[in-house]
Amino acid sequence: MIDEEFMFRENIRAMPPYVPGEQPAAGSQVIKLNTNENPYPPSPAVAQALRSFDISSLRLYSDPFSKAFRKAAADVLDVPEDWILAGNGSDDLLAMIVLACLAPGRKVVYPSPTYVLYRTLAQMQDCDIVEVPFDDDYNLPVGELISAGGAVTFVARPNSPSGTAWPLEQIEQLARGTRGLLVVDEAYVDFAQDSAIDLVRQLANVVVLRTLSKGYSLAGLRLGFAVGNPDVLGMLNKVKDSYPVDSLANCLGTAAMRDQAYKNANAKKVCQSRQRLVESLTERGFAVYPSESNFVLARPGDGNAQGLYQGLKDRGILVRYFKEPRLDDKLRITVGTPQQNEALMNAIGEIVRR
Ligand SMILES: Cc1ncc(COP(=O)(O)O)c(C=O)c1O
């Protein structure tokens, strides 16, 4: 028996662990629509970079500042390189922000429900947490977020699990009204109509987070980045890991970033499939939130989301079910290939007939 009380901080003992979506063993035959991965493979340029990767370079530490990757991202986004900070997935950037800004007596604010990791990271810091509930249509509660006065305010745009986004004017209003840092988490931006990136140039308290996990089909590589004013990124730099991005991720991520055409073509396919999926679900009596992401939040007509989740799982199809108030009558379904979506709809049809 370990002496937990002596060893571990009280808040860590009290908090629940973050529970990621199920990851079935590699090679298993399930249709995986539960963690918003891209159904298409990474760019051929990534495959080529992997074939040419010099394995002997792994003997050395990776570039601690990811210079080549940051140059590629800076070119794509048309910002200077010192406006980019790379991390081990955007989760790592979130962790840096929380570590640099939050502590007991300091406040984090975000609308809810949203990405659960914001709460988990805040609990680790034992800071004050203000969760402002969305209304049933997931409108952004701008005024309440501002008046809560967080040292950090998180907004996932598009939001998860709703898939929805809000007009950029509302994000700007929030940024202008907020004294603290406004973090716009754009994990799903590649499937959305627009981005808050221009705000970063105008307002020094805005940071945009991006990831290669979704649009670039590289969830397993673990690479994300922040775009922000160098004054802000300089602070985050102080709390980062010594070598947060490994050499392979630096190399392959740079290749992926330089192939925007491939990423955009896949994102377009996903958005087209999303449209068809929404139509099929609606015909089946689901209420579906308007999505700008690579997933949809959908309520079956009878509200029995848990039964449907289990029925789909029994048929080898994984979707995401959140057993919590306001979400427990809905499923979050990642948009798959047209074939995967058809298999999903067939399985739903079969379950409903029973
Ligand atoms: C809103 C949001 N932000 C960030 C992430 C984490 O992305 P990454 O894989 O870059 O850590 C996710 C992952 O699902 C997400 O949904």
The ligand as an SDF file (V2000), in Angstrom:
LIG
                    3D

 16 16  0  0  0  0  0  0  0  0999 V2000
  -11.6040   20.4170  -29.1610 C   0  0  0  0  0  0  0  0  0  0  0  0
  -10.3540   19.5940  -29.1780 C   0  0  0  0  0  0  0  0  0  0  0  0
   -9.1810   20.1760  -28.9090 N   0  0  0  0  0  0  0  0  0  0  0  0
   -8.0340   19.4900  -28.9030 C   0  0  0  0  0  0  0  0  0  0  0  0
   -8.0250   18.1300  -29.1650 C   0  0  0  0  0  0  0  0  0  0  0  0
   -6.7140   17.3870  -29.0580 C   0  0  0  0  0  0  0  0  0  0  0  0
   -6.0640   17.3040  -30.2430 O   0  0  0  0  0  0  0  0  0  0  0  0
   -4.5780   16.7190  -30.3380 P   0  0  0  0  0  0  0  0  0  0  0  0
   -4.7170   15.3770  -30.9630 O   0  0  0  0  0  0  0  0  0  0  0  0
   -3.8600   17.6940  -31.2140 O   0  0  0  0  0  0  0  0  0  0  0  0
   -3.9990   16.6640  -28.9670 O   0  0  0  0  0  0  0  0  0  0  0  0
   -9.2110   17.4740  -29.4410 C   0  0  0  0  0  0  0  0  0  0  0  0
   -9.1850   16.0240  -29.7040 C   0  0  0  0  0  0  0  0  0  0  0  0
  -10.1270   15.3590  -29.9520 O   0  0  0  0  0  0  0  0  0  0  0  0
  -10.4060   18.2170  -29.4410 C   0  0  0  0  0  0  0  0  0  0  0  0
  -11.5780   17.6230  -29.6610 O   0  0  0  0  0  0  0  0  0  0  0  0
  1  2  1  0
  2  3  1  0
  2 15  2  0
  3  4  2  0
  4  5  1  0
  5  6  1  0
  5 12  2  0
  6  7  1  0
  7  8  1  0
  8  9  2  0
  8 10  1  0
  8 11  1  0
 12 13  1  0
 12 15  1  0
 13 14  2  0
 15 16  1  0
M  END
$$$$
